[in-house]
Amino acid sequence: MYKQFFFCPNKNSPLTVDSVARLDRVHPVLHTSVAGVKSTAFVPTDYALSPEALGVLMGMLRELFGSIDEPDLKTVRELAMEALPPEAKSVT
């Protein structure tokens, strides 16, 4: 429903509260430094998205850049529409 938001739940994650990533505010961070000197602009962590969540995130990013066929997103949207109560569904 909101193409610029990616939901990040705190369940089974290092997050302390449910969070949202703003995809319309994403900007590249270049990691350039002298060998042996750590960059403060890029600090990797030991955490990663599950393969399913990564598929959805990548589909959302590709869609923001103009992709028209994203199977992972289509599946997620269908499941979300099935879960909506009837009064929340549009009549079109």
PDB file with one MODEL, atoms N, CA, C and O in Angstrom:
MODEL        1
ATOM      1  N   MET A   1       0.819  -1.192   0.000  1.00  0.00           N
ATOM      2  CA  MET A   1       0.000   0.000   0.000  1.00  0.00           C
ATOM      3  C   MET A   1       0.866   1.261   0.000  1.00  0.00           C
ATOM      4  O   MET A   1       0.512   2.259  -0.627  1.00  0.00           O
ATOM      5  N   TYR A   2       1.992   1.215   0.698  1.00  0.00           N
ATOM      6  CA  TYR A   2       2.889   2.364   0.755  1.00  0.00           C
ATOM      7  C   TYR A   2       4.220   1.939   0.152  1.00  0.00           C
ATOM      8  O   TYR A   2       5.051   1.337   0.833  1.00  0.00           O
ATOM      9  N   LYS A   3       4.419   2.245  -1.099  1.00  0.00           N
ATOM     10  CA  LYS A   3       5.558   1.732  -1.853  1.00  0.00           C
ATOM     11  C   LYS A   3       6.909   2.226  -1.365  1.00  0.00           C
ATOM     12  O   LYS A   3       7.937   1.644  -1.711  1.00  0.00           O
ATOM     13  N   GLN A   4       6.930   3.291  -0.565  1.00  0.00           N
ATOM     14  CA  GLN A   4       8.210   3.833  -0.115  1.00  0.00           C
ATOM     15  C   GLN A   4       8.633   3.306   1.253  1.00  0.00           C
ATOM     16  O   GLN A   4       9.715   3.647   1.731  1.00  0.00           O
ATOM     17  N   PHE A   5       7.795   2.475   1.900  1.00  0.00           N
ATOM     18  CA  PHE A   5       8.103   1.981   3.235  1.00  0.00           C
ATOM     19  C   PHE A   5       8.372   0.483   3.232  1.00  0.00           C
ATOM     20  O   PHE A   5       7.647  -0.280   2.593  1.00  0.00           O
ATOM     21  N   PHE A   6       9.415   0.058   3.946  1.00  0.00           N
ATOM     22  CA  PHE A   6       9.725  -1.356   4.141  1.00  0.00           C
ATOM     23  C   PHE A   6       9.675  -1.623   5.637  1.00  0.00           C
ATOM     24  O   PHE A   6      10.461  -1.062   6.400  1.00  0.00           O
ATOM     25  N   PHE A   7       8.752  -2.480   6.054  1.00  0.00           N
ATOM     26  CA  PHE A   7       8.531  -2.761   7.480  1.00  0.00           C
ATOM     27  C   PHE A   7       9.626  -3.676   8.015  1.00  0.00           C
ATOM     28  O   PHE A   7       9.962  -4.685   7.395  1.00  0.00           O
ATOM     29  N   CYS A   8      10.175  -3.318   9.160  1.00  0.00           N
ATOM     30  CA  CYS A   8      11.216  -4.101   9.822  1.00  0.00           C
ATOM     31  C   CYS A   8      10.731  -4.442  11.229  1.00  0.00           C
ATOM     32  O   CYS A   8      10.862  -3.624  12.141  1.00  0.00           O
ATOM     33  N   PRO A   9      10.168  -5.648  11.419  1.00  0.00           N
ATOM     34  CA  PRO A   9       9.667  -6.004  12.748  1.00  0.00           C
ATOM     35  C   PRO A   9      10.800  -6.318  13.716  1.00  0.00           C
ATOM     36  O   PRO A   9      11.888  -6.721  13.304  1.00  0.00           O
ATOM     37  N   ASN A  10      10.536  -6.133  14.995  1.00  0.00           N
ATOM     38  CA  ASN A  10      11.572  -6.429  15.979  1.00  0.00           C
ATOM     39  C   ASN A  10      11.575  -7.898  16.381  1.00  0.00           C
ATOM     40  O   ASN A  10      12.482  -8.335  17.090  1.00  0.00           O
ATOM     41  N   LYS A  11      10.596  -8.661  15.952  1.00  0.00           N
ATOM     42  CA  LYS A  11      10.520 -10.082  16.290  1.00  0.00           C
ATOM     43  C   LYS A  11      11.700 -10.836  15.676  1.00  0.00           C
ATOM     44  O   LYS A  11      11.938 -10.750  14.471  1.00  0.00           O
ATOM     45  N   ASN A  12      12.425 -11.563  16.497  1.00  0.00           N
ATOM     46  CA  ASN A  12      13.584 -12.355  16.056  1.00  0.00           C
ATOM     47  C   ASN A  12      14.630 -11.497  15.346  1.00  0.00           C
ATOM     48  O   ASN A  12      15.253 -11.951  14.386  1.00  0.00           O
ATOM     49  N   SER A  13      14.825 -10.285  15.799  1.00  0.00           N
ATOM     50  CA  SER A  13      15.820  -9.398  15.193  1.00  0.00           C
ATOM     51  C   SER A  13      16.510  -8.600  16.295  1.00  0.00           C
ATOM     52  O   SER A  13      16.057  -8.594  17.440  1.00  0.00           O
ATOM     53  N   PRO A  14      17.601  -7.930  15.949  1.00  0.00           N
ATOM     54  CA  PRO A  14      18.276  -7.101  16.955  1.00  0.00           C
ATOM     55  C   PRO A  14      17.557  -5.779  17.237  1.00  0.00           C
ATOM     56  O   PRO A  14      17.969  -5.035  18.127  1.00  0.00           O
ATOM     57  N   LEU A  15      16.494  -5.478  16.496  1.00  0.00           N
ATOM     58  CA  LEU A  15      15.764  -4.229  16.723  1.00  0.00           C
ATOM     59  C   LEU A  15      15.046  -4.280  18.072  1.00  0.00           C
ATOM     60  O   LEU A  15      14.609  -5.347  18.504  1.00  0.00           O
ATOM     61  N   THR A  16      14.926  -3.150  18.726  1.00  0.00           N
ATOM     62  CA  THR A  16      14.222  -3.094  20.003  1.00  0.00           C
ATOM     63  C   THR A  16      12.756  -2.718  19.835  1.00  0.00           C
ATOM     64  O   THR A  16      11.944  -2.991  20.719  1.00  0.00           O
ATOM     65  N   VAL A  17      12.407  -2.095  18.714  1.00  0.00           N
ATOM     66  CA  VAL A  17      11.016  -1.754  18.398  1.00  0.00           C
ATOM     67  C   VAL A  17      10.778  -1.999  16.915  1.00  0.00           C
ATOM     68  O   VAL A  17      11.722  -2.014  16.125  1.00  0.00           O
ATOM     69  N   ASP A  18       9.512  -2.192  16.536  1.00  0.00           N
ATOM     70  CA  ASP A  18       9.187  -2.286  15.116  1.00  0.00           C
ATOM     71  C   ASP A  18       9.646  -1.009  14.424  1.00  0.00           C
ATOM     72  O   ASP A  18       9.516   0.083  14.977  1.00  0.00           O
ATOM     73  N   SER A  19      10.176  -1.144  13.224  1.00  0.00           N
ATOM     74  CA  SER A  19      10.731   0.005  12.516  1.00  0.00           C
ATOM     75  C   SER A  19      10.282   0.004  11.060  1.00  0.00           C
ATOM     76  O   SER A  19       9.723  -0.973  10.560  1.00  0.00           O
ATOM     77  N   VAL A  20      10.540   1.110  10.403  1.00  0.00           N
ATOM     78  CA  VAL A  20      10.225   1.261   8.983  1.00  0.00           C
ATOM     79  C   VAL A  20      11.435   1.860   8.287  1.00  0.00           C
ATOM     80  O   VAL A  20      12.005   2.848   8.751  1.00  0.00           O
ATOM     81  N   ALA A  21      11.822   1.256   7.171  1.00  0.00           N
ATOM     82  CA  ALA A  21      12.893   1.823   6.341  1.00  0.00           C
ATOM     83  C   ALA A  21      12.230   2.655   5.249  1.00  0.00           C
ATOM     84  O   ALA A  21      11.305   2.192   4.582  1.00  0.00           O
ATOM     85  N   ARG A  22      12.703   3.877   5.071  1.00  0.00           N
ATOM     86  CA  ARG A  22      12.173   4.762   4.037  1.00  0.00           C
ATOM     87  C   ARG A  22      12.989   4.576   2.765  1.00  0.00           C
ATOM     88  O   ARG A  22      14.115   5.064   2.667  1.00  0.00           O
ATOM     89  N   LEU A  23      12.421   3.868   1.792  1.00  0.00           N
ATOM     90  CA  LEU A  23      13.150   3.602   0.559  1.00  0.00           C
ATOM     91  C   LEU A  23      13.292   4.844  -0.309  1.00  0.00           C
ATOM     92  O   LEU A  23      14.196   4.919  -1.141  1.00  0.00           O
ATOM     93  N   ASP A  24      12.414   5.811  -0.124  1.00  0.00           N
ATOM     94  CA  ASP A  24      12.524   7.044  -0.903  1.00  0.00           C
ATOM     95  C   ASP A  24      13.590   7.976  -0.332  1.00  0.00           C
ATOM     96  O   ASP A  24      13.849   9.038  -0.897  1.00  0.00           O
ATOM     97  N   ARG A  25      14.209   7.586   0.782  1.00  0.00           N
ATOM     98  CA  ARG A  25      15.275   8.381   1.381  1.00  0.00           C
ATOM     99  C   ARG A  25      16.621   7.654   1.364  1.00  0.00           C
ATOM    100  O   ARG A  25      17.580   8.104   1.990  1.00  0.00           O
ATOM    101  N   VAL A  26      16.689   6.539   0.652  1.00  0.00           N
ATOM    102  CA  VAL A  26      17.923   5.766   0.579  1.00  0.00           C
ATOM    103  C   VAL A  26      18.945   6.527  -0.259  1.00  0.00           C
ATOM    104  O   VAL A  26      18.608   7.082  -1.305  1.00  0.00           O
ATOM    105  N   HIS A  27      20.175   6.550   0.197  1.00  0.00           N
ATOM    106  CA  HIS A  27      21.243   7.166  -0.578  1.00  0.00           C
ATOM    107  C   HIS A  27      22.483   6.276  -0.500  1.00  0.00           C
ATOM    108  O   HIS A  27      22.700   5.606   0.510  1.00  0.00           O
ATOM    109  N   PRO A  28      23.283   6.264  -1.541  1.00  0.00           N
ATOM    110  CA  PRO A  28      24.465   5.400  -1.535  1.00  0.00           C
ATOM    111  C   PRO A  28      25.521   5.894  -0.551  1.00  0.00           C
ATOM    112  O   PRO A  28      25.692   7.094  -0.339  1.00  0.00           O
ATOM    113  N   VAL A  29      26.208   4.951   0.031  1.00  0.00           N
ATOM    114  CA  VAL A  29      27.334   5.252   0.908  1.00  0.00           C
ATOM    115  C   VAL A  29      28.547   4.566   0.298  1.00  0.00           C
ATOM    116  O   VAL A  29      28.594   3.341   0.190  1.00  0.00           O
ATOM    117  N   LEU A  30      29.505   5.354  -0.092  1.00  0.00           N
ATOM    118  CA  LEU A  30      30.700   4.794  -0.709  1.00  0.00           C
ATOM    119  C   LEU A  30      31.732   4.479   0.359  1.00  0.00           C
ATOM    120  O   LEU A  30      32.024   5.303   1.225  1.00  0.00           O
ATOM    121  N   HIS A  31      32.273   3.284   0.284  1.00  0.00           N
ATOM    122  CA  HIS A  31      33.291   2.872   1.246  1.00  0.00           C
ATOM    123  C   HIS A  31      34.657   3.005   0.574  1.00  0.00           C
ATOM    124  O   HIS A  31      35.122   2.087  -0.101  1.00  0.00           O
ATOM    125  N   THR A  32      35.269   4.124   0.765  1.00  0.00           N
ATOM    126  CA  THR A  32      36.616   4.336   0.227  1.00  0.00           C
ATOM    127  C   THR A  32      37.510   4.776   1.366  1.00  0.00           C
ATOM    128  O   THR A  32      37.248   5.771   2.040  1.00  0.00           O
ATOM    129  N   SER A  33      38.550   4.027   1.562  1.00  0.00           N
ATOM    130  CA  SER A  33      39.485   4.379   2.625  1.00  0.00           C
ATOM    131  C   SER A  33      40.854   3.819   2.293  1.00  0.00           C
ATOM    132  O   SER A  33      41.009   2.984   1.401  1.00  0.00           O
ATOM    133  N   VAL A  34      41.804   4.281   3.005  1.00  0.00           N
ATOM    134  CA  VAL A  34      43.169   3.780   2.870  1.00  0.00           C
ATOM    135  C   VAL A  34      43.204   2.380   3.469  1.00  0.00           C
ATOM    136  O   VAL A  34      42.531   2.123   4.467  1.00  0.00           O
ATOM    137  N   ALA A  35      43.956   1.493   2.894  1.00  0.00           N
ATOM    138  CA  ALA A  35      44.054   0.122   3.407  1.00  0.00           C
ATOM    139  C   ALA A  35      44.356   0.120   4.899  1.00  0.00           C
ATOM    140  O   ALA A  35      45.296   0.772   5.354  1.00  0.00           O
ATOM    141  N   GLY A  36      43.550  -0.619   5.653  1.00  0.00           N
ATOM    142  CA  GLY A  36      43.763  -0.720   7.090  1.00  0.00           C
ATOM    143  C   GLY A  36      43.075   0.354   7.905  1.00  0.00           C
ATOM    144  O   GLY A  36      43.076   0.276   9.134  1.00  0.00           O
ATOM    145  N   VAL A  37      42.478   1.369   7.259  1.00  0.00           N
ATOM    146  CA  VAL A  37      41.789   2.446   7.969  1.00  0.00           C
ATOM    147  C   VAL A  37      40.288   2.231   7.814  1.00  0.00           C
ATOM    148  O   VAL A  37      39.785   2.159   6.693  1.00  0.00           O
ATOM    149  N   LYS A  38      39.574   2.129   8.924  1.00  0.00           N
ATOM    150  CA  LYS A  38      38.139   1.910   8.873  1.00  0.00           C
ATOM    151  C   LYS A  38      37.405   3.202   8.526  1.00  0.00           C
ATOM    152  O   LYS A  38      37.728   4.271   9.044  1.00  0.00           O
ATOM    153  N   SER A  39      36.415   3.088   7.643  1.00  0.00           N
ATOM    154  CA  SER A  39      35.603   4.231   7.261  1.00  0.00           C
ATOM    155  C   SER A  39      34.452   4.390   8.247  1.00  0.00           C
ATOM    156  O   SER A  39      33.814   3.400   8.606  1.00  0.00           O
ATOM    157  N   THR A  40      34.177   5.596   8.684  1.00  0.00           N
ATOM    158  CA  THR A  40      33.044   5.838   9.579  1.00  0.00           C
ATOM    159  C   THR A  40      31.731   5.892   8.810  1.00  0.00           C
ATOM    160  O   THR A  40      30.659   5.877   9.416  1.00  0.00           O
ATOM    161  N   ALA A  41      31.801   5.957   7.475  1.00  0.00           N
ATOM    162  CA  ALA A  41      30.594   6.044   6.657  1.00  0.00           C
ATOM    163  C   ALA A  41      29.953   4.685   6.447  1.00  0.00           C
ATOM    164  O   ALA A  41      28.777   4.613   6.092  1.00  0.00           O
ATOM    165  N   PHE A  42      30.689   3.614   6.655  1.00  0.00           N
ATOM    166  CA  PHE A  42      30.188   2.277   6.363  1.00  0.00           C
ATOM    167  C   PHE A  42      30.678   1.321   7.445  1.00  0.00           C
ATOM    168  O   PHE A  42      31.870   1.026   7.536  1.00  0.00           O
ATOM    169  N   VAL A  43      29.753   0.847   8.257  1.00  0.00           N
ATOM    170  CA  VAL A  43      30.114  -0.089   9.319  1.00  0.00           C
ATOM    171  C   VAL A  43      29.242  -1.336   9.160  1.00  0.00           C
ATOM    172  O   VAL A  43      28.063  -1.306   9.512  1.00  0.00           O
ATOM    173  N   PRO A  44      29.802  -2.430   8.635  1.00  0.00           N
ATOM    174  CA  PRO A  44      28.992  -3.649   8.461  1.00  0.00           C
ATOM    175  C   PRO A  44      28.647  -4.274   9.805  1.00  0.00           C
ATOM    176  O   PRO A  44      29.367  -4.099  10.788  1.00  0.00           O
ATOM    177  N   THR A  45      27.535  -5.006   9.837  1.00  0.00           N
ATOM    178  CA  THR A  45      27.108  -5.709  11.043  1.00  0.00           C
ATOM    179  C   THR A  45      27.000  -7.199  10.745  1.00  0.00           C
ATOM    180  O   THR A  45      27.193  -7.628   9.607  1.00  0.00           O
ATOM    181  N   ASP A  46      26.696  -7.969  11.751  1.00  0.00           N
ATOM    182  CA  ASP A  46      26.508  -9.406  11.581  1.00  0.00           C
ATOM    183  C   ASP A  46      25.063  -9.760  11.266  1.00  0.00           C
ATOM    184  O   ASP A  46      24.720 -10.942  11.245  1.00  0.00           O
ATOM    185  N   TYR A  47      24.207  -8.778  11.022  1.00  0.00           N
ATOM    186  CA  TYR A  47      22.788  -9.010  10.805  1.00  0.00           C
ATOM    187  C   TYR A  47      22.450  -8.919   9.325  1.00  0.00           C
ATOM    188  O   TYR A  47      23.069  -8.167   8.573  1.00  0.00           O
ATOM    189  N   ALA A  48      21.450  -9.705   8.924  1.00  0.00           N
ATOM    190  CA  ALA A  48      21.018  -9.694   7.529  1.00  0.00           C
ATOM    191  C   ALA A  48      19.529 -10.013   7.465  1.00  0.00           C
ATOM    192  O   ALA A  48      18.960 -10.565   8.407  1.00  0.00           O
ATOM    193  N   LEU A  49      18.912  -9.663   6.355  1.00  0.00           N
ATOM    194  CA  LEU A  49      17.516 -10.017   6.116  1.00  0.00           C
ATOM    195  C   LEU A  49      17.416 -11.483   5.745  1.00  0.00           C
ATOM    196  O   LEU A  49      18.359 -12.068   5.213  1.00  0.00           O
ATOM    197  N   SER A  50      16.265 -12.071   6.029  1.00  0.00           N
ATOM    198  CA  SER A  50      16.030 -13.441   5.575  1.00  0.00           C
ATOM    199  C   SER A  50      15.954 -13.414   4.039  1.00  0.00           C
ATOM    200  O   SER A  50      15.707 -12.358   3.458  1.00  0.00           O
ATOM    201  N   PRO A  51      16.161 -14.547   3.386  1.00  0.00           N
ATOM    202  CA  PRO A  51      16.072 -14.564   1.919  1.00  0.00           C
ATOM    203  C   PRO A  51      14.722 -14.059   1.399  1.00  0.00           C
ATOM    204  O   PRO A  51      14.663 -13.387   0.370  1.00  0.00           O
ATOM    205  N   GLU A  52      13.645 -14.385   2.111  1.00  0.00           N
ATOM    206  CA  GLU A  52      12.315 -13.932   1.680  1.00  0.00           C
ATOM    207  C   GLU A  52      12.182 -12.421   1.798  1.00  0.00           C
ATOM    208  O   GLU A  52      11.704 -11.759   0.876  1.00  0.00           O
ATOM    209  N   ALA A  53      12.610 -11.872   2.944  1.00  0.00           N
ATOM    210  CA  ALA A  53      12.526 -10.422   3.147  1.00  0.00           C
ATOM    211  C   ALA A  53      13.438  -9.688   2.170  1.00  0.00           C
ATOM    212  O   ALA A  53      13.079  -8.624   1.666  1.00  0.00           O
ATOM    213  N   LEU A  54      14.604 -10.244   1.904  1.00  0.00           N
ATOM    214  CA  LEU A  54      15.517  -9.626   0.940  1.00  0.00           C
ATOM    215  C   LEU A  54      14.895  -9.607  -0.451  1.00  0.00           C
ATOM    216  O   LEU A  54      15.044  -8.628  -1.183  1.00  0.00           O
ATOM    217  N   GLY A  55      14.198 -10.682  -0.821  1.00  0.00           N
ATOM    218  CA  GLY A  55      13.516 -10.719  -2.118  1.00  0.00           C
ATOM    219  C   GLY A  55      12.467  -9.631  -2.248  1.00  0.00           C
ATOM    220  O   GLY A  55      12.344  -8.992  -3.293  1.00  0.00           O
ATOM    221  N   VAL A  56      11.708  -9.423  -1.168  1.00  0.00           N
ATOM    222  CA  VAL A  56      10.690  -8.369  -1.178  1.00  0.00           C
ATOM    223  C   VAL A  56      11.346  -6.994  -1.243  1.00  0.00           C
ATOM    224  O   VAL A  56      10.927  -6.144  -2.029  1.00  0.00           O
ATOM    225  N   LEU A  57      12.374  -6.768  -0.421  1.00  0.00           N
ATOM    226  CA  LEU A  57      13.070  -5.479  -0.428  1.00  0.00           C
ATOM    227  C   LEU A  57      13.671  -5.181  -1.799  1.00  0.00           C
ATOM    228  O   LEU A  57      13.527  -4.071  -2.310  1.00  0.00           O
ATOM    229  N   MET A  58      14.334  -6.153  -2.388  1.00  0.00           N
ATOM    230  CA  MET A  58      14.936  -5.930  -3.710  1.00  0.00           C
ATOM    231  C   MET A  58      13.865  -5.670  -4.761  1.00  0.00           C
ATOM    232  O   MET A  58      14.061  -4.844  -5.652  1.00  0.00           O
ATOM    233  N   GLY A  59      12.736  -6.367  -4.665  1.00  0.00           N
ATOM    234  CA  GLY A  59      11.623  -6.113  -5.586  1.00  0.00           C
ATOM    235  C   GLY A  59      11.084  -4.699  -5.439  1.00  0.00           C
ATOM    236  O   GLY A  59      10.775  -4.036  -6.429  1.00  0.00           O
ATOM    237  N   MET A  60      10.974  -4.242  -4.195  1.00  0.00           N
ATOM    238  CA  MET A  60      10.506  -2.873  -3.950  1.00  0.00           C
ATOM    239  C   MET A  60      11.475  -1.851  -4.527  1.00  0.00           C
ATOM    240  O   MET A  60      11.056  -0.865  -5.133  1.00  0.00           O
ATOM    241  N   LEU A  61      12.766  -2.084  -4.340  1.00  0.00           N
ATOM    242  CA  LEU A  61      13.763  -1.155  -4.882  1.00  0.00           C
ATOM    243  C   LEU A  61      13.732  -1.158  -6.413  1.00  0.00           C
ATOM    244  O   LEU A  61      13.780  -0.099  -7.039  1.00  0.00           O
ATOM    245  N   ARG A  62      13.650  -2.350  -7.012  1.00  0.00           N
ATOM    246  CA  ARG A  62      13.580  -2.414  -8.479  1.00  0.00           C
ATOM    247  C   ARG A  62      12.339  -1.704  -8.998  1.00  0.00           C
ATOM    248  O   ARG A  62      12.389  -1.023 -10.022  1.00  0.00           O
ATOM    249  N   GLU A  63      11.215  -1.866  -8.285  1.00  0.00           N
ATOM    250  CA  GLU A  63       9.983  -1.198  -8.689  1.00  0.00           C
ATOM    251  C   GLU A  63      10.124   0.323  -8.600  1.00  0.00           C
ATOM    252  O   GLU A  63       9.631   1.046  -9.466  1.00  0.00           O
ATOM    253  N   LEU A  64      10.793   0.803  -7.558  1.00  0.00           N
ATOM    254  CA  LEU A  64      11.014   2.251  -7.438  1.00  0.00           C
ATOM    255  C   LEU A  64      11.838   2.790  -8.605  1.00  0.00           C
ATOM    256  O   LEU A  64      11.716   3.956  -8.980  1.00  0.00           O
ATOM    257  N   PHE A  65      12.681   1.918  -9.174  1.00  0.00           N
ATOM    258  CA  PHE A  65      13.508   2.333 -10.305  1.00  0.00           C
ATOM    259  C   PHE A  65      12.892   1.978 -11.648  1.00  0.00           C
ATOM    260  O   PHE A  65      13.560   2.089 -12.677  1.00  0.00           O
ATOM    261  N   GLY A  66      11.615   1.548 -11.663  1.00  0.00           N
ATOM    262  CA  GLY A  66      10.905   1.392 -12.924  1.00  0.00           C
ATOM    263  C   GLY A  66      10.555  -0.013 -13.367  1.00  0.00           C
ATOM    264  O   GLY A  66       9.965  -0.173 -14.436  1.00  0.00           O
ATOM    265  N   SER A  67      10.885  -1.033 -12.603  1.00  0.00           N
ATOM    266  CA  SER A  67      10.524  -2.399 -12.981  1.00  0.00           C
ATOM    267  C   SER A  67       9.002  -2.548 -12.973  1.00  0.00           C
ATOM    268  O   SER A  67       8.324  -1.964 -12.127  1.00  0.00           O
ATOM    269  N   ILE A  68       8.469  -3.322 -13.905  1.00  0.00           N
ATOM    270  CA  ILE A  68       7.015  -3.486 -13.967  1.00  0.00           C
ATOM    271  C   ILE A  68       6.555  -4.885 -13.568  1.00  0.00           C
ATOM    272  O   ILE A  68       5.358  -5.083 -13.360  1.00  0.00           O
ATOM    273  N   ASP A  69       7.453  -5.862 -13.453  1.00  0.00           N
ATOM    274  CA  ASP A  69       7.057  -7.228 -13.113  1.00  0.00           C
ATOM    275  C   ASP A  69       7.918  -7.743 -11.963  1.00  0.00           C
ATOM    276  O   ASP A  69       9.063  -8.146 -12.168  1.00  0.00           O
ATOM    277  N   GLU A  70       7.362  -7.727 -10.759  1.00  0.00           N
ATOM    278  CA  GLU A  70       8.076  -8.203  -9.576  1.00  0.00           C
ATOM    279  C   GLU A  70       7.245  -9.291  -8.898  1.00  0.00           C
ATOM    280  O   GLU A  70       6.340  -8.983  -8.123  1.00  0.00           O
ATOM    281  N   PRO A  71       7.547 -10.570  -9.185  1.00  0.00           N
ATOM    282  CA  PRO A  71       6.738 -11.681  -8.643  1.00  0.00           C
ATOM    283  C   PRO A  71       6.669 -11.717  -7.117  1.00  0.00           C
ATOM    284  O   PRO A  71       5.607 -11.999  -6.563  1.00  0.00           O
ATOM    285  N   ASP A  72       7.769 -11.439  -6.432  1.00  0.00           N
ATOM    286  CA  ASP A  72       7.748 -11.457  -4.961  1.00  0.00           C
ATOM    287  C   ASP A  72       6.771 -10.421  -4.418  1.00  0.00           C
ATOM    288  O   ASP A  72       6.033 -10.694  -3.471  1.00  0.00           O
ATOM    289  N   LEU A  73       6.765  -9.244  -5.011  1.00  0.00           N
ATOM    290  CA  LEU A  73       5.852  -8.193  -4.553  1.00  0.00           C
ATOM    291  C   LEU A  73       4.410  -8.544  -4.866  1.00  0.00           C
ATOM    292  O   LEU A  73       3.512  -8.263  -4.073  1.00  0.00           O
ATOM    293  N   LYS A  74       4.184  -9.156  -6.019  1.00  0.00           N
ATOM    294  CA  LYS A  74       2.825  -9.547  -6.388  1.00  0.00           C
ATOM    295  C   LYS A  74       2.268 -10.517  -5.353  1.00  0.00           C
ATOM    296  O   LYS A  74       1.116 -10.387  -4.939  1.00  0.00           O
ATOM    297  N   THR A  75       3.071 -11.484  -4.934  1.00  0.00           N
ATOM    298  CA  THR A  75       2.643 -12.458  -3.930  1.00  0.00           C
ATOM    299  C   THR A  75       2.341 -11.782  -2.602  1.00  0.00           C
ATOM    300  O   THR A  75       1.315 -12.064  -1.983  1.00  0.00           O
ATOM    301  N   VAL A  76       3.220 -10.896  -2.160  1.00  0.00           N
ATOM    302  CA  VAL A  76       3.017 -10.192  -0.889  1.00  0.00           C
ATOM    303  C   VAL A  76       1.755  -9.342  -0.949  1.00  0.00           C
ATOM    304  O   VAL A  76       0.982  -9.309   0.008  1.00  0.00           O
ATOM    305  N   ARG A  77       1.546  -8.664  -2.056  1.00  0.00           N
ATOM    306  CA  ARG A  77       0.345  -7.813  -2.185  1.00  0.00           C
ATOM    307  C   ARG A  77      -0.929  -8.643  -2.179  1.00  0.00           C
ATOM    308  O   ARG A  77      -1.928  -8.242  -1.581  1.00  0.00           O
ATOM    309  N   GLU A  78      -0.904  -9.802  -2.843  1.00  0.00           N
ATOM    310  CA  GLU A  78      -2.077 -10.678  -2.840  1.00  0.00           C
ATOM    311  C   GLU A  78      -2.392 -11.156  -1.425  1.00  0.00           C
ATOM    312  O   GLU A  78      -3.552 -11.168  -1.014  1.00  0.00           O
ATOM    313  N   LEU A  79      -1.355 -11.551  -0.679  1.00  0.00           N
ATOM    314  CA  LEU A  79      -1.561 -11.992   0.701  1.00  0.00           C
ATOM    315  C   LEU A  79      -2.080 -10.857   1.581  1.00  0.00           C
ATOM    316  O   LEU A  79      -2.943 -11.070   2.432  1.00  0.00           O
ATOM    317  N   ALA A  80      -1.559  -9.666   1.377  1.00  0.00           N
ATOM    318  CA  ALA A  80      -2.010  -8.509   2.162  1.00  0.00           C
ATOM    319  C   ALA A  80      -3.469  -8.182   1.853  1.00  0.00           C
ATOM    320  O   ALA A  80      -4.232  -7.848   2.759  1.00  0.00           O
ATOM    321  N   MET A  81      -3.861  -8.276   0.592  1.00  0.00           N
ATOM    322  CA  MET A  81      -5.248  -7.986   0.216  1.00  0.00           C
ATOM    323  C   MET A  81      -6.203  -9.023   0.801  1.00  0.00           C
ATOM    324  O   MET A  81      -7.317  -8.683   1.199  1.00  0.00           O
ATOM    325  N   GLU A  82      -5.776 -10.281   0.857  1.00  0.00           N
ATOM    326  CA  GLU A  82      -6.607 -11.324   1.446  1.00  0.00           C
ATOM    327  C   GLU A  82      -6.806 -11.088   2.944  1.00  0.00           C
ATOM    328  O   GLU A  82      -7.850 -11.440   3.492  1.00  0.00           O
ATOM    329  N   ALA A  83      -5.828 -10.503   3.600  1.00  0.00           N
ATOM    330  CA  ALA A  83      -5.896 -10.281   5.046  1.00  0.00           C
ATOM    331  C   ALA A  83      -6.698  -9.039   5.426  1.00  0.00           C
ATOM    332  O   ALA A  83      -7.086  -8.889   6.584  1.00  0.00           O
ATOM    333  N   LEU A  84      -6.952  -8.144   4.466  1.00  0.00           N
ATOM    334  CA  LEU A  84      -7.696  -6.923   4.759  1.00  0.00           C
ATOM    335  C   LEU A  84      -9.165  -7.231   5.036  1.00  0.00           C
ATOM    336  O   LEU A  84      -9.747  -8.103   4.390  1.00  0.00           O
ATOM    337  N   PRO A  85      -9.762  -6.530   5.981  1.00  0.00           N
ATOM    338  CA  PRO A  85     -11.212  -6.690   6.170  1.00  0.00           C
ATOM    339  C   PRO A  85     -11.951  -6.091   4.971  1.00  0.00           C
ATOM    340  O   PRO A  85     -11.432  -5.182   4.323  1.00  0.00           O
ATOM    341  N   PRO A  86     -13.143  -6.583   4.671  1.00  0.00           N
ATOM    342  CA  PRO A  86     -13.884  -6.104   3.486  1.00  0.00           C
ATOM    343  C   PRO A  86     -14.049  -4.595   3.413  1.00  0.00           C
ATOM    344  O   PRO A  86     -13.979  -4.011   2.332  1.00  0.00           O
ATOM    345  N   GLU A  87     -14.271  -3.954   4.575  1.00  0.00           N
ATOM    346  CA  GLU A  87     -14.489  -2.498   4.550  1.00  0.00           C
ATOM    347  C   GLU A  87     -13.245  -1.709   4.191  1.00  0.00           C
ATOM    348  O   GLU A  87     -13.348  -0.528   3.860  1.00  0.00           O
ATOM    349  N   ALA A  88     -12.055  -2.333   4.248  1.00  0.00           N
ATOM    350  CA  ALA A  88     -10.816  -1.646   3.897  1.00  0.00           C
ATOM    351  C   ALA A  88     -10.450  -1.828   2.432  1.00  0.00           C
ATOM    352  O   ALA A  88      -9.542  -1.159   1.938  1.00  0.00           O
ATOM    353  N   LYS A  89     -11.133  -2.710   1.734  1.00  0.00           N
ATOM    354  CA  LYS A  89     -10.831  -2.959   0.320  1.00  0.00           C
ATOM    355  C   LYS A  89     -11.556  -1.945  -0.557  1.00  0.00           C
ATOM    356  O   LYS A  89     -12.699  -1.571  -0.295  1.00  0.00           O
ATOM    357  N   SER A  90     -10.854  -1.509  -1.615  1.00  0.00           N
ATOM    358  CA  SER A  90     -11.489  -0.553  -2.530  1.00  0.00           C
ATOM    359  C   SER A  90     -12.485  -1.285  -3.418  1.00  0.00           C
ATOM    360  O   SER A  90     -12.340  -2.477  -3.689  1.00  0.00           O
ATOM    361  N   VAL A  91     -13.476  -0.567  -3.856  1.00  0.00           N
ATOM    362  CA  VAL A  91     -14.503  -1.132  -4.732  1.00  0.00           C
ATOM    363  C   VAL A  91     -14.228  -0.643  -6.152  1.00  0.00           C
ATOM    364  O   VAL A  91     -14.731   0.401  -6.568  1.00  0.00           O
ATOM    365  N   THR A  92     -13.422  -1.413  -6.893  1.00  0.00           N
ATOM    366  CA  THR A  92     -13.125  -1.031  -8.274  1.00  0.00           C
ATOM    367  C   THR A  92     -13.343  -2.185  -9.214  1.00  0.00           C
ATOM    368  O   THR A  92     -13.141  -2.045 -10.420  1.00  0.00           O
TER     369      THR A  92
ENDMDL
END
